[in-house]
Amino acid sequence: MSNRRLPTAANYPVPTPANGQDPRFTRGLLFDIARRIEDAGFPPITTGHDLVRLMETLYVFCYSEDR
């Protein structure tokens, strides 16, 4: 096992695009993350409410500086 330390500088949040649209933040990204959560053994994300909550959480992680 490597003795490397985790970087101390954070890469997130990233700046919110000026027009409010980020072409990287897609439904495909959301569904890929939902699938990985399920693959890790968590219950499947099958309802709209759960998808909305996941999308909001991902958006806050990527763009919000209110922490």
CNS distance restraints for C-alpha pairs under 8 A (distance, minus, plus):
assign (resid  12 and name CA) (resid  61 and name CA) 7.08 0.50 0.50
assign (resid  12 and name CA) (resid  62 and name CA) 5.97 0.50 0.50
assign (resid  12 and name CA) (resid  63 and name CA) 7.23 0.50 0.50
assign (resid  13 and name CA) (resid  61 and name CA) 6.30 0.50 0.50
assign (resid  13 and name CA) (resid  62 and name CA) 4.86 0.50 0.50
assign (resid  13 and name CA) (resid  63 and name CA) 4.68 0.50 0.50
assign (resid  13 and name CA) (resid  64 and name CA) 5.93 0.50 0.50
assign (resid  13 and name CA) (resid  65 and name CA) 6.23 0.50 0.50
assign (resid  14 and name CA) (resid  62 and name CA) 5.92 0.50 0.50
assign (resid  14 and name CA) (resid  63 and name CA) 5.28 0.50 0.50
assign (resid  15 and name CA) (resid  63 and name CA) 6.08 0.50 0.50
assign (resid  16 and name CA) (resid  20 and name CA) 6.41 0.50 0.50
assign (resid  16 and name CA) (resid  22 and name CA) 7.81 0.50 0.50
assign (resid  16 and name CA) (resid  63 and name CA) 5.69 0.50 0.50
assign (resid  17 and name CA) (resid  21 and name CA) 6.04 0.50 0.50
assign (resid  17 and name CA) (resid  22 and name CA) 6.25 0.50 0.50
assign (resid  24 and name CA) (resid  29 and name CA) 7.69 0.50 0.50
assign (resid  25 and name CA) (resid  29 and name CA) 6.45 0.50 0.50
assign (resid  25 and name CA) (resid  30 and name CA) 7.82 0.50 0.50
assign (resid  26 and name CA) (resid  30 and name CA) 6.47 0.50 0.50
assign (resid  27 and name CA) (resid  31 and name CA) 6.09 0.50 0.50
assign (resid  28 and name CA) (resid  32 and name CA) 6.04 0.50 0.50
assign (resid  29 and name CA) (resid  33 and name CA) 6.27 0.50 0.50
assign (resid  30 and name CA) (resid  34 and name CA) 6.18 0.50 0.50
assign (resid  30 and name CA) (resid  51 and name CA) 7.83 0.50 0.50
assign (resid  30 and name CA) (resid  54 and name CA) 7.54 0.50 0.50
assign (resid  30 and name CA) (resid  55 and name CA) 6.48 0.50 0.50
assign (resid  31 and name CA) (resid  35 and name CA) 6.04 0.50 0.50
assign (resid  32 and name CA) (resid  36 and name CA) 6.28 0.50 0.50
assign (resid  33 and name CA) (resid  37 and name CA) 6.22 0.50 0.50
assign (resid  34 and name CA) (resid  38 and name CA) 6.37 0.50 0.50
assign (resid  34 and name CA) (resid  44 and name CA) 7.58 0.50 0.50
assign (resid  34 and name CA) (resid  45 and name CA) 6.31 0.50 0.50
assign (resid  34 and name CA) (resid  51 and name CA) 7.94 0.50 0.50
assign (resid  34 and name CA) (resid  54 and name CA) 7.86 0.50 0.50
assign (resid  35 and name CA) (resid  39 and name CA) 6.06 0.50 0.50
assign (resid  35 and name CA) (resid  44 and name CA) 7.65 0.50 0.50
assign (resid  36 and name CA) (resid  40 and name CA) 6.18 0.50 0.50
assign (resid  37 and name CA) (resid  41 and name CA) 6.95 0.50 0.50
assign (resid  37 and name CA) (resid  42 and name CA) 5.91 0.50 0.50
assign (resid  37 and name CA) (resid  44 and name CA) 7.69 0.50 0.50
assign (resid  38 and name CA) (resid  42 and name CA) 4.84 0.50 0.50
assign (resid  38 and name CA) (resid  43 and name CA) 5.79 0.50 0.50
assign (resid  38 and name CA) (resid  44 and name CA) 5.12 0.50 0.50
assign (resid  38 and name CA) (resid  45 and name CA) 7.36 0.50 0.50
assign (resid  45 and name CA) (resid  50 and name CA) 6.04 0.50 0.50
assign (resid  45 and name CA) (resid  51 and name CA) 6.68 0.50 0.50
assign (resid  46 and name CA) (resid  50 and name CA) 7.07 0.50 0.50
assign (resid  46 and name CA) (resid  51 and name CA) 7.56 0.50 0.50
assign (resid  47 and name CA) (resid  51 and name CA) 6.47 0.50 0.50
assign (resid  48 and name CA) (resid  52 and name CA) 6.10 0.50 0.50
assign (resid  49 and name CA) (resid  53 and name CA) 6.26 0.50 0.50
assign (resid  50 and name CA) (resid  54 and name CA) 6.14 0.50 0.50
assign (resid  51 and name CA) (resid  55 and name CA) 6.06 0.50 0.50
assign (resid  52 and name CA) (resid  56 and name CA) 6.12 0.50 0.50
assign (resid  53 and name CA) (resid  57 and name CA) 6.11 0.50 0.50
assign (resid  54 and name CA) (resid  58 and name CA) 6.08 0.50 0.50
assign (resid  55 and name CA) (resid  59 and name CA) 6.07 0.50 0.50
assign (resid  56 and name CA) (resid  60 and name CA) 6.20 0.50 0.50
assign (resid  57 and name CA) (resid  61 and name CA) 6.22 0.50 0.50
assign (resid  58 and name CA) (resid  62 and name CA) 6.14 0.50 0.50
assign (resid  59 and name CA) (resid  63 and name CA) 5.92 0.50 0.50
assign (resid  59 and name CA) (resid  64 and name CA) 7.29 0.50 0.50
assign (resid  60 and name CA) (resid  64 and name CA) 4.69 0.50 0.50
